[in-house]
Amino acid sequence: MIELEGVPELIDPVMVAAFEGWNDAGDAASAAVAHLDREWKGEVFAALDAEDYYDFQVNRPTVWLDGGVRKITWPTTRLSVVRIGGEKPRDLVLVRGIEPSMRWRSFCNELLGFAHELGVEMVVILGALLGDTPHTRPVPVSGVTSDPDLARTMDLEETRYEGPTGIVGILQEACTHAGVPAVSLWAAVPHYVSQPPNPKATLALLNRLEDLLGLRIPLGELPEDARAWQVGVDQLAAEDSEVAEYVQTLEEARDTAELPEASGEAIAREFERYLRRREPGQGPGQGVATEGGDTSYLRDAPSGRTRPPKPQQPGPEAVPGTDPGTGPEPPQDEGGGESAGEEESPGDSQE
């Protein structure tokens, strides 16, 4: 059940969602939405009923003490609204939760009913998958949609993926069937350093979200955290020559694949982001980046390496473009997400 009490009239709202679990390698996507909620001081105003969608033996509730009183936090999906200030304010509806264990169609229908009630103009779903990508290179982020017109106007890929999918793919298809513009942004996380957190992947998702929506997102300490993460992986990788050789192979494959992308368009996009962060005269809600917002570390020279065990996460192992000939597109189910009142969905939560 969703409660809408106390929600103000929204300005050009966009829904941004992320779900922990199979769609969230390195916790990169859920951390990105948590960052938006924290930096813009969002307040939770609604939650889905945990009893309807979660198997508590898979996602267990937690008990904690509040002034000596025992309380329980149930796994669920919560919603909040943040207002971005400036000359042209707008609102983001943030959806952050755990991939549901059951009733995926009903889950998506609830979120879509909520989006309709608030006049949401577009849904952006963030995800992260394990991929054959080196940690020393910029994190690949692919933007995909099922809408050919949206793909053309927003410079996105039109998904052609076939195979297992998660709640990100189901929700995107549900939006498409309901006539709501929807985009998925997928970050590729190196499978040999899949343990959360991965601030470099989180930062890459936020940068791509900035470009997509034309926003300036306050980054706080995230760029420094990303630098520290890479230095730490470098140090661990330097201890194993076999690891160094493997990552060098990934680097060579990545550099060869991306050689044509060292284009004027890519450089212009980076320069536009630079100018947007330093544009004067914006309100504090716009969050102008400090010196910590410099993204030059994304162009590091190769230094450390790490030996990968192969990814244990089921399903696609790479986001499109991470390595030619390896791995399919992100999980998007062409047939899922129909608006229906059925109670069960075959999807299982996979962590």
C-alpha positions in Angstrom: 0.0 0.0 0.0 1.3 3.5 -0.9 0.4 6.5 1.2 0.4 9.9 -0.6 -0.4 12.1 2.3 1.7 15.3 2.6 3.1 15.2 -0.9 3.3 18.7 -2.4 2.5 19.5 -6.0 5.6 18.6 -7.9 7.4 20.5 -10.6 8.4 18.5 -13.8 9.0 15.3 -11.7 11.3 12.5 -12.8 11.3 9.2 -11.0 14.8 7.8 -10.3 14.8 4.2 -8.9 17.3 1.6 -7.8 17.0 -1.8 -6.2 19.4 -3.8 -4.2 20.2 -7.4 -5.2 20.8 -9.0 -8.6 20.6 -5.6 -10.4 23.1 -3.8 -8.1 26.7 -5.1 -8.4 28.9 -3.4 -5.9 25.8 -1.6 -4.5 26.6 1.0 -7.1 23.0 1.8 -8.1 21.4 1.8 -4.7 24.3 4.0 -3.4 23.7 6.5 -6.2 20.0 7.0 -5.2 21.0 7.1 -1.5 23.5 9.8 -2.4 20.8 11.9 -4.1 18.5 11.4 -1.1 21.2 12.4 1.3 22.6 15.4 -0.6 19.2 16.9 -1.3 17.8 15.9 2.1 14.9 13.9 0.9 12.2 12.7 3.3 10.5 9.4 3.0 6.8 9.8 2.6 5.6 6.4 1.3 6.5 2.7 1.4 5.2 -0.4 -0.2 3.8 -3.1 2.1 6.6 -5.5 2.8 4.2 -8.4 3.3 3.1 -8.2 -0.3 6.5 -8.5 -2.0 9.2 -9.9 0.2 10.2 -13.3 1.5 11.5 -12.6 4.9 13.6 -15.7 4.9 15.5 -14.3 1.9 15.5 -10.6 3.0 15.3 -10.7 6.8 14.0 -7.9 9.0 16.4 -6.3 11.5 15.9 -5.6 15.1 17.4 -2.5 16.7 17.2 -0.5 20.0 15.8 3.0 20.1 16.3 4.4 23.6 16.0 1.0 25.1 12.9 0.1 23.0 13.3 -2.7 20.6 12.1 -1.9 17.0 11.9 -3.8 13.8 12.9 -2.5 10.3 11.2 -4.5 7.5 12.8 -4.9 4.1 10.7 -2.9 1.6 10.8 -0.2 -1.0 10.5 3.4 0.1 9.8 6.6 -1.8 10.9 10.2 -1.2 10.8 13.5 -3.0 13.7 16.0 -3.3 13.4 19.5 -4.8 16.3 20.8 -6.9 16.6 24.5 -6.5 17.9 27.1 -8.9 16.3 29.3 -11.6 14.3 26.4 -12.9 13.5 24.1 -9.9 12.3 20.6 -10.5 11.5 17.6 -8.4 13.0 14.1 -8.3 10.9 11.2 -6.9 13.4 8.7 -5.5 12.6 5.0 -5.3 15.0 2.9 -3.3 14.4 -0.6 -2.1 15.2 -4.3 -2.5 14.3 -6.4 -5.5 11.0 -8.1 -4.6 10.8 -11.8 -4.0 7.4 -12.2 -5.6 4.4 -10.5 -7.4 6.6 -8.4 -9.7 3.7 -7.3 -11.9 1.7 -6.0 -8.9 4.9 -4.4 -7.6 5.4 -2.5 -10.9 1.7 -1.6 -11.1 1.9 0.0 -7.7 4.9 2.1 -8.6 3.3 3.1 -11.9 0.0 4.1 -10.2 2.1 6.2 -7.9 4.0 7.8 -10.8 0.7 8.6 -12.5 -0.7 10.2 -9.4 2.3 12.5 -9.1 2.5 13.4 -12.8 5.9 11.8 -13.3 7.2 12.6 -16.8 9.9 10.0 -17.1 11.3 7.0 -15.1 15.1 6.5 -14.9 16.2 3.2 -13.4 19.8 2.7 -12.3 21.5 -0.7 -12.3 25.0 -2.3 -12.1 26.2 -5.6 -13.5 29.5 -7.5 -13.2 31.6 -7.1 -16.4 35.0 -7.8 -17.9 36.1 -4.2 -17.4 39.4 -3.0 -15.8 39.2 -0.9 -12.7 41.9 1.4 -14.1 39.6 2.7 -16.8 36.5 4.9 -16.7 33.4 2.9 -15.7 31.3 2.1 -18.8 27.7 3.3 -18.4 25.1 2.3 -21.0 21.8 4.0 -21.4 19.1 1.8 -22.8 15.4 2.1 -23.6 12.6 0.1 -25.3 11.2 3.3 -26.9 12.7 3.9 -30.4 11.8 7.6 -30.3 13.3 8.1 -26.9 16.5 6.3 -28.1 16.8 8.6 -31.0 16.1 11.9 -29.2 18.2 11.2 -26.0 21.1 9.4 -27.7 20.3 6.0 -26.1 20.6 2.4 -27.2 17.4 0.6 -28.1 17.5 -2.6 -26.1 17.8 -5.9 -28.0 18.6 -8.1 -25.0 17.0 -11.5 -24.7 17.6 -13.6 -21.6 17.2 -13.6 -17.8 16.1 -10.2 -16.3 15.6 -8.6 -13.0 13.2 -6.0 -11.6 15.0 -3.2 -13.5 14.1 -4.9 -16.8 10.5 -5.7 -15.7 9.8 -2.2 -14.4 11.2 -0.6 -17.6 8.9 -2.8 -19.8 6.0 -2.0 -17.5 6.6 1.7 -18.1 6.7 1.1 -21.8 3.4 -0.7 -21.9 1.9 2.0 -19.7 3.1 4.8 -22.1 5.6 6.2 -19.5 9.0 7.1 -21.0 11.6 5.0 -19.3 15.4 4.7 -19.4 17.8 2.3 -17.7 21.4 3.3 -16.9 23.7 0.4 -16.4 27.2 0.6 -14.9 29.7 -2.2 -15.5 31.6 -3.2 -12.3 34.8 -5.2 -12.5 33.9 -8.7 -11.6 37.2 -9.2 -9.7 36.4 -6.4 -7.3 32.7 -6.9 -6.9 32.5 -6.4 -3.2 30.6 -3.2 -2.2 30.9 -0.4 -2.0 32.2 0.8 -5.5 32.1 4.6 -5.3 33.7 4.9 -8.8 30.8 3.1 -10.4 28.3 5.1 -8.3 30.0 8.3 -9.4 29.8 7.2 -13.1 26.1 6.6 -12.8 25.5 10.0 -11.2 27.6 11.7 -14.0 25.5 9.9 -16.7 22.3 10.9 -14.8 23.5 14.5 -14.9 23.9 14.4 -18.6 20.6 12.7 -19.2 18.5 15.2 -17.1 20.7 18.3 -17.5 21.2 18.6 -13.7 24.1 19.5 -11.5 24.4 16.9 -8.7 26.4 17.8 -5.5 29.0 15.1 -5.3 30.3 15.7 -1.8 33.1 13.3 -0.9 32.2 10.8 -3.6 35.1 11.8 -6.0 37.6 11.4 -3.2 36.1 8.1 -2.2 36.4 6.9 -5.8 40.1 7.9 -5.9 40.7 6.1 -2.6 38.9 3.0 -3.9 41.1 2.8 -7.0 44.3 3.4 -5.0 43.3 0.6 -2.7 42.5 -1.8 -5.6 45.9 -0.8 -7.2 47.7 -1.7 -4.0 46.0 -5.1 -3.7 46.6 -5.8 -7.4 50.3 -5.0 -7.3 50.9 -8.0 -5.0 50.1 -10.5 -7.8 51.9 -10.6 -11.1 49.3 -12.9 -12.6 46.6 -10.4 -11.7 48.6 -7.6 -13.3 48.8 -9.6 -16.5 45.1 -10.3 -16.6 44.1 -6.7 -16.0 46.6 -5.5 -18.7 44.7 -7.8 -21.1 41.4 -6.2 -20.1 43.0 -2.8 -20.6 44.2 -3.6 -24.0 40.9 -5.0 -25.1 39.0 -2.0 -23.7 41.4 0.6 -25.2 41.1 -1.1 -28.6 37.3 -1.2 -28.5 37.0 2.4 -27.4 39.5 3.9 -29.8 36.7 5.2 -32.1 35.0 6.8 -29.2 37.7 9.3 -28.5 35.5 11.6 -30.5 34.5 15.2 -30.4 31.1 14.2 -29.0 32.6 12.5 -26.0 34.9 15.4 -25.3 32.1 17.9 -25.7 29.9 16.0 -23.2 32.7 16.1 -20.6 33.3 19.8 -21.2 29.6 20.5 -20.9 29.5 18.8 -17.5 32.6 20.8 -16.4 30.8 24.1 -17.3 27.5 23.0 -15.7 29.2 22.4 -12.4 30.8 25.8 -12.4 28.0 27.8 -13.8 27.4 30.8 -11.4 24.1 32.1 -10.0 22.5 28.8 -9.1 20.7 28.1 -5.8 22.3 26.0 -3.1 20.1 23.0 -4.0 22.0 22.7 -7.2 25.2 21.7 -5.4 28.1 23.2 -7.3 30.9 20.7 -7.2 34.0 21.6 -5.2 37.6 20.8 -6.2 36.8 17.2 -5.2 34.4 17.1 -8.2 37.3 16.9 -10.7 37.0 13.7 -12.7 40.5 13.6 -14.1 41.2 10.5 -12.0 38.9 8.7 -14.4 41.7 8.8 -17.0 44.3 7.1 -14.8 47.2 5.4 -16.4 47.2 1.7 -15.7 49.0 0.9 -12.4 47.7 -1.9 -10.2 45.9 -5.1 -11.2 43.8 -7.7 -9.6 43.2 -11.4 -10.4 39.6 -12.1 -11.2 37.7 -15.1 -10.1 34.9 -15.4 -12.6 31.7 -13.7 -11.6 29.3 -15.7 -9.5 26.4 -13.4 -10.3 24.0 -15.2 -12.7 22.9 -13.7 -15.9 24.7 -11.2 -18.1 28.3 -10.6 -17.3 28.8 -7.3 -19.1 27.0 -4.1 -20.1 27.1 -3.5 -23.9 30.3 -1.9 -25.0 32.5 -3.1 -22.1 34.3 -5.7 -24.2 33.5 -6.6 -27.8 32.2 -10.1 -28.2 31.8 -10.7 -24.4 28.4 -10.7 -22.7 25.0 -9.5 -23.8 23.2 -6.3 -23.1 21.8 -5.5 -19.7 18.9 -7.6 -18.5 15.7 -6.2 -20.2 12.8 -8.6 -20.7 11.0 -7.8 -23.9 7.9 -9.6 -22.8 7.8 -8.7 -19.1 6.1 -6.0 -17.1 2.6 -6.2 -18.6 0.1 -4.3 -16.6 -1.8 -7.1 -15.0 -3.3 -7.9 -11.7 -1.8 -11.3 -11.4 -0.3 -12.1 -8.0 2.8 -14.0 -8.8 5.8 -13.4 -11.0 8.5 -16.0 -11.8 11.3 -13.6 -10.8 13.4 -14.6 -7.9 15.6 -12.3 -5.9 19.2 -13.1 -6.5 21.8 -11.4 -4.4 
